Amino acid sequence: MTGVDEAELASRAGRGDADAFGELVEKHQAMARRVAYAILEDREDADDAAQEGFLSAWRAIARYDPSKAFRPWLMQIVVNAARDLRRRRRVRAADPLDSVSAASRDNPAREAGDIDLGERLRAALATLPERQRLAVVLFDAEGYAQAEIAALLGIPEGTVKSDVFHGRRALRRVLSTVKEEWDE
Amino acid sequence: MNEQSPFDSAPDEQLGAALREALPAPFGGAFVNRVQARLRQQRPRSWDEELAGWFWQGLLASSLVAVMAGWGLKAFGRSDEVETAASASVASQLLDGATPGANVLLASMSSADTP
């Protein structure tokens, strides 16, 4: 789907066409859920936040400016929804996410043990500060430009570069370790 | 993949693919259905759906209006009848040359007071 198609869909959605918005949901759901996961570190919470993000976007679609890219606009809403959910979870419970992540932070490699690359990467991601996680996921996994990420997170572009660098360093270490194990 | 070039502006394809694999987003179809079900609940209602939503309230209101109108017409009609009957009694007794009784006079006076 081209950017023009996407703008057209967003424009139709802005006029109340729920089917057009449904197509946008279908196109962006995987990315929205991955980005929400990078913040919440829990699949069900991530899905709840992504859903809330899409619903908020639907409510606000009339205010979307079709001359601008739709994807960063949507992702900004999803990031806000995920952060909001995390805040509410922290207030409601004694922060179960932190207790889950704490084990990984102590020693991600040992906790990972013989488990697969995906789990090791998730464990390594959990050791990073949220902003670094988001920066590296948005940049390397989702293909956002550094300027877009800077606008989306409300930080200077130089900070994004630095976050991507530090995030990558931790994750590449995991990748190379696993590769070495596979080569043995 | 070069750790010594911190500010390279190109995404790391290998790391990106591994991250997309590692970050879970399974059952995309089920997720989309779930969101669309919620979207339908939030969709602005069309005019016929809006009218259908007001059906029972409309029926109740029109029934109340009909009952009140019926009651009003009935009450108005009855006072008219009493007045006519009273006037007819006084007139007929005068025409007969008889002096109307006190009961007939009182009845005609009370019906004349009624608005």
Interface residues (C-beta under 8 A of the other chain):
Chain A: G16 A18 F21 G22 V25 E26 Q29 A30 R33 R34 Y37 A38 R43 A46 D47 A50 Q51 F54 L55 W58 R59 L117 G118 E119 L121 R122 L125 V136 V137 F139 D140 A141 E142 G143 Q146 K161 S162 F165 R168 R169 L171 R172 L175
Chain B: M1 E3 P6 F7 S9 P11 D12 Q14 L15 G16 A18 L19 R20 E21 A22 L23 P24 A25 G28 F31 V32 R34 V35 Q36 R38 L39 R40 Q42 R43 P44
